[in-house]
Amino acid sequence: SVGNVEETYIFQAIKERMHRHLRAGVERVFSRLKSFTGLDRVRARKKNNVETHVVLSAVALVAASLTAQRQNKPGLIRSPSRLI
């Protein structure tokens, strides 16, 4: 038996290639969250506190990006620490 089309190597390779650019963008955002907001070492222990820290970090990153955009400094969107 040949198997299911979704299980073939070719199908998986095409699927991975189609989503590569999306995954790269997500990894860049995670990297910025870790470096800018301190998500690389979260000190909270409870799940709710960690979730709150992650959400507030994402809000801070978006606020910094919007500030850079409103100041007509698009280069600072990628390095929000220079806005402060």
C-alpha positions as CSV (number, residue, x, y, z in Angstrom):
1,S,0.0,0.0,0.0
2,V,1.2,3.5,-0.8
3,G,-0.3,5.1,2.3
4,N,-2.0,8.3,2.9
5,V,-1.0,11.3,0.8
6,E,-0.4,13.4,3.9
7,E,2.2,11.0,5.2
8,T,4.4,11.1,2.2
9,Y,7.8,12.7,2.3
10,I,7.1,15.0,-0.7
11,F,3.9,16.3,0.9
12,Q,5.7,17.0,4.2
13,A,8.6,18.8,2.4
14,I,6.2,21.0,0.4
15,K,4.2,21.8,3.5
16,E,7.3,22.8,5.5
17,R,8.6,25.0,2.6
18,M,5.3,26.8,2.3
19,H,5.3,27.7,6.0
20,R,9.0,28.4,6.5
21,H,8.7,32.2,6.1
22,L,5.9,32.3,8.7
23,R,7.9,30.3,11.2
24,A,10.9,32.5,10.7
25,G,8.8,35.6,11.5
26,V,7.4,34.0,14.6
27,E,10.9,33.0,15.8
28,R,12.1,36.6,15.3
29,V,9.3,37.9,17.5
30,F,10.1,35.3,20.2
31,S,13.7,36.4,20.0
32,R,12.8,40.0,20.5
33,L,10.5,39.2,23.3
34,K,13.2,37.3,25.1
35,S,15.9,39.9,24.6
36,F,13.8,43.0,25.2
37,T,11.4,42.0,27.9
38,G,13.3,39.4,29.9
39,L,11.4,36.3,28.9
40,D,14.6,34.3,28.8
41,R,14.5,34.1,32.6
42,V,11.0,34.3,34.0
43,R,11.2,34.5,37.8
44,A,7.5,33.8,38.3
45,R,6.6,30.3,39.5
46,K,2.8,30.1,39.2
47,K,1.2,29.5,35.8
48,N,-1.0,32.6,36.0
49,N,1.9,34.9,36.9
50,V,3.9,33.5,33.9
51,E,1.0,34.0,31.6
52,T,0.6,37.6,32.9
53,H,4.3,38.3,32.3
54,V,4.2,36.9,28.7
55,V,1.1,39.0,27.9
56,L,2.5,42.2,29.4
57,S,5.8,41.6,27.5
58,A,4.0,41.3,24.2
59,V,2.0,44.5,24.9
60,A,5.3,46.3,25.7
61,L,6.8,45.1,22.4
62,V,3.8,46.2,20.4
63,A,3.8,49.6,22.2
64,A,7.4,50.1,21.5
65,S,6.9,49.2,17.8
66,L,3.9,51.6,17.6
67,T,6.0,54.4,19.2
68,A,8.8,53.9,16.7
69,Q,6.3,54.0,13.8
70,R,4.6,57.1,15.1
71,Q,8.0,58.9,15.5
72,N,8.8,58.0,11.9
73,K,11.8,55.8,12.9
74,P,11.1,52.4,11.4
75,G,14.6,51.2,12.1
76,L,13.8,51.3,15.8
77,I,11.0,48.9,15.5
78,R,13.6,46.1,15.5
79,S,15.5,47.5,18.5
80,P,13.0,48.9,21.0
81,S,15.5,49.4,23.7
82,R,16.8,52.4,21.8
83,L,13.4,54.1,22.1
84,I,13.6,54.4,25.9
